[in-house]
Amino acid sequence: MAIYSLKKKEKVTATTTTPTVSPTMGMACTNPSCFFCIMKEPDSSVRRVGIKNCFKEIPLTDDQEHVLVLSGLFNIAMTQPDDPEFPSLGIFHCMASLISRSITDKDWLLRYQNVYIPYYAAHVIGSYTMNKVEFAEKAVESGVIPPLMELLRGKLTWVEQRVAVRALGHLASYERTFEAVAEYEKEVVELAMQLASTCLEVVYAEFVGVNDEKARLKYHGDLLTRGIGGMEMENRKAEEWASQLQCWSLYLLNCFAYKERAINLICRQEFLKDLCQMWGGLVNHTSPAGVGLIRILCYHKTGRKSIAESREVVESLCNLSRSSDDWQYVGVDCLLLLLRDQDTRYKVMEIAILFLVDLVELRSLGGRSYVGEAITRTLLLDYNQTRSKLKNNKVVQRALEEIWVLKLERKRRERMMSNEKVEERKVLISLIKQQGNQRCWLGEVEEAIVKYSEALELCPSRMRKERVVLYSNRAQCHLLLGDPDAVIRDATRALSLSIPPNSHGKSLWRRSQAYDMKGLAKESLMDCIMFINGCINSETTKRVKVPYFAARMISKQMEATWLFSTARSKLSSTQPNKVQESDDEDEGGNDEQQLDDMMRTMMENKNFKSGLSTIIEEPLIGKGESKRKLERAMLRNKAVVPPST
């Protein structure tokens, strides 16, 4: 990138912290073409003529106050993006000309504070084309696409790429302006793919990972924080902007994929794998990020074929579908689309059925009803043919049989069951469950699993609350035995039965620990956050505190899922000495403060409504050898929640 060619000069020439007010501001202005004076003109027709002339003259003149004008236009475009005045007076042509001049005339760019101008100009274009197709058409007619493409190519830095890809994404989202962007189809798609895959490494290597403040591009820090705040605030904003850069790149790709353009380019196997790691997450939680593009690809036959060929991508979708992530329903959608296509069904079925079988009793998800029924119908589609084609796969055979029995045969039998028989079952189930609880208290975990399984076999489908507890208790037993896959299966079934879905606290915490055991940090983090959320909502006391075991888990997983964690690891491998010095400096840091900062960020981005409630771990009751067994289990599994009663 041209960032390195800018760095040395920029330090010398652009030394102020933010665009500053001219010394003449506040005095009687003697400039007849002053933009700010023209804006104050009471006669609207005179003001419009003056503004139009300003837009024509600004790219042609050399004035130290240009950056002030651009900063003002930036704020107006952000707050009034639907106001037609400036778009009708030539603002798009002005912004396009300024970007072109920034790229071709480096001496001008590094004079005064002009280094800020291309960022502001591209941002103005993006803001005005955000909502109005007529503004987008004016922008295209004014020639904004070629200079935006230059920024997208990296002629300046990642900061300008962020606003360029945003503006191009808006232009590509309209039917009437899409083709203008599509004239650069192959290049735009490849650049957007490259940006999405590499932008986090670039931002980390060129800004966040640069611990010497003097070595950073100064105007980047100024744009990030408006000149207020130190390196900590700059890093926090850089993380947000890097996530936006990635998500806007994916949005631009979505525009092409939605129109079934450049599908073969987007469906490169390496890029599909990269998409699985692109998480909107806690930084940019309103965006489905990589999985959003994967779902668009799943609507296209070529996309489904490419996705089905990658076991890594399919497993990623499976993990998402069986998590408490906000985009869980997107993962389910993708798998169902793959399973309904006869060309991809059997390849995907061998992996997906082991995950989806746990969701067949899910009622609603992501605003959709009867989700479990849709999963059941899809899995049992062409039931006999599926069993025949996958007859050598015993795991699939058992899963299909289980779904058939649970959703069809068992319900048919239960409809014929009298009320008296149901009441008898309830009493028997309660007795067996208590026996299971007792076995668990005594440390006889395998025997407890047998009892809970026996109770589940007898428990009618309509007794959802009882089955939630039984599945969750059995999950706890599997956790004590160190079997994370079994924990996830049972906890997921309990969470699918809970109302609303994913709301049973103990199951969330148990599954969070199991995901941690498997190294699935994101899934573990989301479950732990949901666990804390549920406790907050049920807490009535004013004094709120996060339990240590949950805070420790969140701290661990947020570190593992940090936006720049992969970039940091790569940089560490190439600069071991430098990283070691950094680690030594952090060794004596304030862990408590770091945890507080982490929790604050988490609460801000996951819509925590009140404070954090106190969660007291329930004591494990037991005596003698039985108690020692459970204590050893606790040490092995970090924190254990006892069976529900």
CORGI-V487093 format. One record per residue. OMEGA is omega in radians with two decimals (NA if undefined). NEAR is the number of other ideal C-beta (glycine too) atoms within 8 Angstrom. D_FIRST is the distance of its C-alpha to the first C-alpha in Angstrom with 2 decimals. Layout:
<<OMEGA	NEAR	D_FIRST> <OMEGA	NEAR	D_FIRST>>
This chain:
<<-3.14	9	0.00> <-3.13	9	3.77> <-3.07	11	5.28> <3.10	6	6.79> <3.11	8	8.24> <-2.89	15	9.57> <-3.04	9	11.03> <-3.12	7	13.93> <-3.05	10	15.11> <3.12	13	14.84> <-3.07	10	17.18> <-2.97	6	19.67> <-3.10	9	19.80> <-2.95	11	19.23> <-3.13	6	21.66> <-3.03	7	23.60> <3.12	5	23.19> <3.04	7	23.39> <-3.03	8	24.25> <3.13	6	27.73> <3.13	6	30.94> <3.10	8	32.06> <-3.12	5	35.15> <-3.12	8	37.03> <-3.10	7	36.62> <3.08	4	40.00> <3.08	6	41.82> <-3.07	3	43.28> <-3.13	8	40.43> <-3.12	5	41.08> <-3.10	7	38.18> <-3.14	4	39.74> <-3.11	9	36.36> <-3.11	9	35.31> <-3.08	12	33.71> <3.09	11	35.24> <3.12	9	38.67> <3.13	12	38.49> <-3.14	8	37.74> <-3.10	6	40.99> <-3.09	9	43.04> <-3.13	5	45.91> <-3.02	6	46.55> <-3.13	6	44.18> <3.09	6	44.45> <-3.14	8	43.69> <-3.11	12	40.76> <3.10	10	39.28> <3.14	8	39.65> <3.13	11	38.05> <3.14	14	35.03> <3.11	10	34.62> <3.10	9	34.75> <-3.14	12	32.22> <3.09	12	29.71> <-3.01	10	30.32> <-3.03	9	30.16> <-3.12	13	27.22> <-3.05	9	24.48> <-3.06	5	26.71> <-3.12	7	27.62> <-3.04	4	26.17> <-3.11	6	27.45> <-3.14	7	26.41> <3.11	9	27.82> <-3.10	12	25.48> <3.07	14	23.38> <3.11	11	26.72> <-3.14	12	27.53> <3.10	14	24.25> <3.10	11	24.83> <3.11	10	28.35> <3.08	12	27.40> <-3.13	12	24.98> <3.12	8	27.96> <-3.14	10	30.34> <3.13	13	28.21> <-3.04	8	27.89> <-3.10	6	31.64> <-3.04	6	33.05> <-3.11	11	30.87> <3.13	6	33.99> <-3.03	7	35.34> <-3.00	9	35.53> <-3.08	8	35.95> <3.08	12	32.44> <-3.13	12	31.38> <-3.06	6	34.59> <3.04	10	33.96> <-3.11	9	30.64> <-3.10	12	28.01> <3.11	14	25.76> <3.11	10	25.84> <-3.11	13	25.15> <3.13	13	22.06> <3.14	16	20.71> <3.13	9	21.44> <3.10	14	19.76> <3.14	15	16.43> <3.14	11	16.81> <3.12	11	17.76> <-3.07	14	14.84> <-3.03	12	12.48> <-3.07	5	14.99> <-3.07	8	16.54> <3.10	8	14.39> <3.10	6	17.75> <-3.10	10	19.00> <-3.05	13	16.00> <3.08	12	16.53> <-3.13	8	20.27> <3.09	7	22.45> <-3.08	11	20.51> <3.13	12	18.80> <3.10	12	15.41> <-2.93	14	17.08> <-3.11	13	18.11> <3.09	15	15.42> <-3.13	11	15.59> <-3.09	13	19.36> <3.14	15	19.63> <3.12	17	17.89> <3.10	14	19.91> <3.11	14	23.06> <-3.13	15	22.65> <-3.11	12	22.29> <-3.12	11	25.25> <3.12	15	27.56> <-3.04	12	26.96> <-2.99	8	27.46> <-2.96	5	31.24> <3.13	12	32.56> <3.13	8	32.32> <3.06	7	33.74> <3.12	12	30.87> <3.11	14	28.41> <3.10	11	30.38> <-3.14	11	30.26> <3.13	16	26.50> <3.11	12	26.17> <-3.12	7	28.82> <3.05	10	26.97> <-3.11	9	23.94> <-3.00	14	21.36> <3.14	13	19.89> <3.11	9	18.12> <3.07	12	16.11> <3.09	15	15.43> <3.11	13	14.20> <3.08	11	11.67> <3.14	17	10.36> <3.13	14	10.74> <3.10	7	8.69> <-3.13	10	5.52> <3.04	7	6.40> <-3.08	14	6.59> <-3.13	13	6.27> <3.13	15	8.28> <3.11	11	11.36> <3.07	12	11.32> <-3.13	15	10.60> <-3.09	12	13.70> <3.10	13	15.92> <-3.13	13	14.89> <3.05	15	15.80> <-3.12	13	18.85> <3.12	16	20.04> <3.09	15	19.64> <3.10	12	21.51> <-3.12	12	24.32> <-3.13	17	24.62> <-3.07	14	24.78> <3.13	8	27.44> <3.12	11	30.07> <-3.01	4	32.22> <3.13	7	32.35> <-3.11	14	28.63> <-3.06	13	27.35> <3.11	6	27.89> <3.07	9	25.73> <-3.08	14	22.71> <3.03	11	24.13> <3.10	7	23.96> <-2.90	9	20.38> <-3.06	11	21.74> <-3.11	8	20.35> <-3.14	8	16.77> <-3.10	16	16.94> <-3.13	13	18.55> <3.10	9	16.27> <3.13	10	13.10> <3.09	14	15.19> <3.14	14	16.40> <3.12	8	13.10> <-3.11	14	12.10> <-3.08	15	15.62> <-2.97	8	15.63> <-2.99	8	12.49> <-3.12	14	11.75> <3.10	12	14.37> <-3.12	11	13.04> <-3.10	10	9.59> <3.14	16	11.69> <-3.09	14	14.15> <-3.02	10	12.23> <-3.14	12	10.32> <-3.02	13	13.35> <-3.12	10	16.56> <3.11	11	16.91> <-3.03	9	16.49> <3.08	5	20.21> <-3.07	6	20.25> <-3.11	6	20.05> <-3.11	5	19.39> <3.12	5	16.20> <2.99	11	14.65> <-2.99	12	13.10> <-3.07	11	16.52> <3.02	11	16.06> <3.11	13	14.57> <-3.14	12	17.87> <3.11	12	19.83> <-3.11	10	18.66> <-3.01	10	19.31> <-3.07	11	22.78> <3.08	6	23.72> <-3.11	6	24.09> <3.10	5	26.77> <-3.10	6	26.72> <-3.05	5	25.38> <-3.13	8	22.88> <3.12	7	24.87> <3.10	11	24.61> <-3.13	15	20.90> <3.14	9	20.43> <3.12	8	22.81> <3.11	10	21.07> <3.09	13	17.61> <3.12	12	19.40> <-3.11	10	20.85> <3.11	12	17.70> <3.09	16	15.91> <3.11	14	19.10> <3.11	11	19.13> <3.12	15	15.65> <-3.10	14	17.00> <3.09	12	20.35> <3.07	12	19.24> <3.10	14	17.33> <3.11	17	20.65> <3.11	10	22.60> <3.08	14	20.98> <3.09	14	21.82> <-3.13	11	25.26> <3.11	13	25.88> <-3.11	15	25.63> <3.14	16	27.50> <3.12	7	30.22> <3.13	7	30.92> <3.09	6	30.95> <3.08	8	28.07> <-3.12	10	25.59> <-3.12	12	27.53> <3.10	6	27.28> <-3.07	10	23.49> <-3.04	15	23.35> <3.00	13	26.14> <-3.00	8	24.44> <-3.12	9	26.03> <3.14	6	23.02> <3.09	11	21.52> <3.09	15	25.00> <3.09	11	25.17> <-3.11	11	21.87> <-3.12	14	23.40> <-3.12	12	26.30> <-3.11	8	24.21> <-3.02	11	22.59> <3.03	8	25.05> <2.93	13	25.24> <-3.06	11	27.50> <-3.13	8	28.63> <-3.08	10	25.44> <-2.90	11	25.39> <3.10	10	28.88> <-3.10	4	29.52> <3.06	10	27.17> <3.07	9	28.33> <-2.99	13	24.70> <-3.09	14	24.71> <3.07	15	28.48> <3.09	13	28.61> <3.11	13	26.73> <3.13	15	28.92> <3.09	13	31.98> <3.13	12	30.96> <-3.14	16	30.55> <3.07	13	33.98> <-3.09	7	35.59> <-3.06	11	34.72> <3.11	7	36.62> <3.11	9	33.69> <3.13	15	31.80> <-3.12	15	34.87> <-3.12	10	35.33> <-3.13	12	31.81> <-3.13	17	32.06> <-3.13	12	35.55> <-3.12	7	34.43> <3.12	11	32.29> <-3.13	6	34.58> <-3.14	8	31.74> <-3.13	13	30.88> <3.12	15	34.60> <3.08	9	35.29> <3.09	9	32.49> <3.13	14	34.17> <3.12	15	37.50> <3.11	12	36.47> <-3.10	14	35.17> <-3.10	13	38.42> <3.13	11	40.43> <3.07	13	38.67> <3.08	9	39.02> <3.09	10	35.46> <-3.07	4	35.29> <3.10	11	34.07> <-3.08	15	36.90> <3.10	11	38.42> <3.08	13	35.27> <3.10	16	35.61> <3.13	14	39.30> <-3.11	10	38.60> <-3.11	14	36.26> <3.13	16	38.86> <3.09	11	41.67> <3.12	12	39.88> <-3.10	16	39.35> <3.14	14	42.99> <3.11	8	44.46> <-3.09	10	43.00> <-3.13	4	45.47> <-3.12	8	42.81> <-3.00	13	40.86> <-2.96	13	43.68> <3.07	9	45.14> <-3.11	8	41.96> <-3.07	13	40.74> <-3.09	13	44.24> <3.12	11	44.56> <-2.94	11	41.72> <-3.03	14	41.90> <-3.13	12	45.65> <3.11	9	45.65> <-3.04	13	43.44> <3.12	14	44.85> <3.13	11	48.43> <-3.05	10	47.92> <-3.01	15	47.03> <3.11	14	49.95> <3.10	11	51.78> <-3.09	11	48.93> <-3.08	9	50.24> <-3.14	10	47.34> <3.10	10	43.59> <3.14	6	40.93> <3.13	5	43.63> <3.12	8	45.10> <3.06	5	48.67> <-3.13	8	50.27> <3.12	14	47.07> <3.11	12	49.15> <3.12	7	51.41> <3.11	9	48.51> <-3.13	14	47.30> <-3.13	11	50.89> <-3.11	8	51.48> <-3.12	10	48.30> <-3.12	14	49.08> <3.09	10	52.73> <-3.09	10	51.98> <-3.00	5	53.99> <-3.09	9	55.26> <3.14	6	57.56> <3.12	7	55.15> <3.13	14	52.37> <-3.14	10	54.79> <-3.10	7	55.91> <-3.10	7	52.45> <-3.03	12	51.37> <-3.14	7	54.81> <-3.14	4	53.59> <-3.06	8	51.23> <-3.13	6	53.62> <3.11	8	51.09> <3.14	12	50.38> <-3.14	11	54.14> <-3.13	8	54.91> <3.10	11	52.27> <3.12	14	53.57> <3.13	8	57.09> <3.13	9	56.22> <-3.13	13	54.71> <-3.13	11	57.72> <-3.07	9	60.15> <-2.99	11	58.41> <-3.09	10	57.71> <-3.03	8	60.71> <-3.09	7	63.63> <3.12	10	63.50> <3.12	10	63.30> <3.12	8	66.17> <-3.07	8	68.29> <3.10	10	67.43> <-3.14	6	68.49> <-3.09	5	71.95> <-3.14	9	72.12> <3.13	5	74.63> <3.13	5	73.89> <3.13	6	76.27> <3.12	8	74.43> <3.13	10	71.10> <3.08	8	72.67> <3.13	8	74.00> <-3.11	12	70.57> <-3.13	10	69.09> <-3.11	8	71.63> <-3.14	9	71.09> <3.13	14	67.30> <3.13	8	67.53> <-3.12	8	69.83> <3.12	12	67.61> <3.12	15	64.53> <3.07	8	66.44> <3.09	9	67.38> <3.10	16	63.74> <-3.13	12	62.86> <3.11	8	65.67> <-3.13	12	64.51> <3.11	16	61.02> <-3.09	13	62.49> <3.13	8	64.50> <3.12	11	61.48> <-2.93	8	62.73> <-3.14	12	59.39> <3.12	8	60.10> <3.10	8	63.38> <3.12	16	61.66> <3.12	12	59.28> <-3.13	9	62.33> <3.14	13	63.94> <3.11	15	60.91> <3.11	9	60.57> <3.13	9	64.26> <3.12	13	63.96> <3.13	11	61.00> <-3.13	6	63.02> <-2.97	9	65.83> <3.11	12	63.77> <-3.10	8	63.89> <-3.08	11	60.62> <-3.13	5	61.64> <-3.01	10	61.72> <-3.10	11	57.99> <3.14	6	58.20> <-3.13	11	60.27> <3.06	14	57.94> <-3.10	13	54.90> <-3.11	11	56.69> <3.10	14	57.83> <-3.10	16	54.41> <3.11	16	52.84> <3.12	16	55.57> <3.07	14	55.19> <3.11	18	51.43> <3.12	15	52.35> <3.10	14	54.58> <3.10	14	51.90> <3.12	15	49.63> <3.14	13	52.35> <3.11	9	52.58> <3.13	8	48.83> <-3.02	8	48.30> <-3.13	12	45.06> <3.12	8	45.20> <3.08	10	48.71> <-3.10	15	47.76> <3.13	13	44.96> <-3.07	10	47.34> <3.13	13	50.13> <3.12	16	48.04> <3.12	12	46.28> <3.09	12	49.71> <-3.11	16	50.92> <3.08	15	47.93> <3.14	13	48.43> <-3.09	11	52.04> <-3.13	13	51.42> <-0.14	7	51.62> <-3.13	6	49.03> <3.09	11	46.96> <-3.09	10	45.06> <-3.12	10	47.26> <-2.96	11	49.41> <-3.08	9	48.32> <3.12	10	49.71> <3.11	15	48.25> <-3.11	17	44.79> <3.14	14	45.03> <3.13	15	46.47> <3.08	15	43.81> <3.11	14	41.08> <-3.14	15	42.54> <3.08	16	42.76> <3.09	15	39.14> <3.12	13	38.28> <-3.12	8	40.45> <3.14	9	38.53> <3.11	5	35.10> <-2.97	9	34.25> <-3.09	12	32.78> <-3.14	12	31.75> <3.11	12	35.19> <-3.14	14	36.93> <-3.09	15	35.11> <3.11	11	36.00> <-3.12	15	39.61> <3.09	15	39.89> <3.11	11	38.63> <3.09	12	41.12> <3.14	13	43.80> <3.11	15	43.31> <-3.13	10	43.17> <3.12	11	46.49> <3.12	11	48.08> <-3.07	14	46.98> <3.14	8	48.51> <-3.09	7	51.75> <-3.13	10	51.91> <-3.12	3	54.52> <-3.12	7	54.43> <-3.11	3	52.48> <-3.01	5	51.26> <3.14	11	48.20> <3.11	7	46.55> <3.10	10	44.30> <-3.04	10	46.13> <-3.06	6	44.74> <3.12	9	44.40> <3.11	14	42.32> <3.13	11	40.13> <3.13	9	39.55> <-3.13	15	38.57> <3.12	16	36.16> <-3.12	11	34.59> <-3.05	10	34.15> <3.07	14	32.72> <3.05	13	30.35> <-3.10	8	28.93> <-3.08	9	28.64> <3.12	11	27.13> <-3.04	8	24.76> <-3.06	9	21.58> <-3.06	13	19.54> <3.13	10	22.32> <3.13	9	20.77> <3.13	13	17.41> <3.13	11	19.61> <3.13	8	21.69> <3.13	9	18.93> <3.13	13	17.65> <-3.11	9	21.36> <3.13	6	21.99> <-3.13	6	19.44> <-3.04	7	20.39> <-3.10	8	24.11> <-3.12	6	25.36> <-3.13	7	23.00> <3.14	10	23.81> <3.10	8	27.47> <-3.14	8	27.48> <3.13	9	26.04> <3.14	8	28.70> <3.13	7	31.41> <-3.07	8	30.56> <-2.99	7	30.83> <-3.12	6	34.07> <-3.07	4	36.23> <-3.11	8	34.49> <-3.11	5	36.42> <-3.11	6	36.44> <3.13	6	38.61> <3.12	8	36.20> <3.13	10	33.31> <3.10	10	35.61> <3.13	8	36.59> <-3.14	8	33.01> <-3.14	11	32.33> <3.13	12	35.52> <3.12	8	34.78> <-3.13	10	31.43> <-3.11	13	33.20> <-3.13	9	36.05> <-3.00	7	33.95> <3.11	9	32.07> <3.00	10	34.98> <3.03	4	37.47> <-2.99	11	39.86> <3.13	5	42.71> <3.08	8	44.74> <3.11	5	44.42> <-3.00	10	44.35> <3.07	13	47.78> <3.09	9	49.68> <-3.12	9	50.00> <3.13	5	52.74> <-3.11	8	52.73> <-3.13	6	56.12> <3.06	4	58.29> <-3.04	11	59.10> <3.11	5	62.88> <-3.11	11	64.60> <3.00	4	66.99> <-3.06	6	67.40> <-3.12	6	65.68> <3.13	11	64.17> <3.14	10	62.39> <3.10	8	61.03> <-3.12	10	59.67> <3.10	14	57.76> <3.09	9	56.48> <3.10	8	55.11> <3.12	12	53.50> <3.12	11	51.89> <-3.11	6	50.42> <-3.02	7	49.10> <3.04	11	47.58> <-3.12	8	46.50> <-3.04	10	48.23> <3.06	12	50.88> <-3.05	9	52.34> <-3.13	9	55.97> <3.05	10	57.40> <-3.12	6	58.19> <NA	3	61.83>>
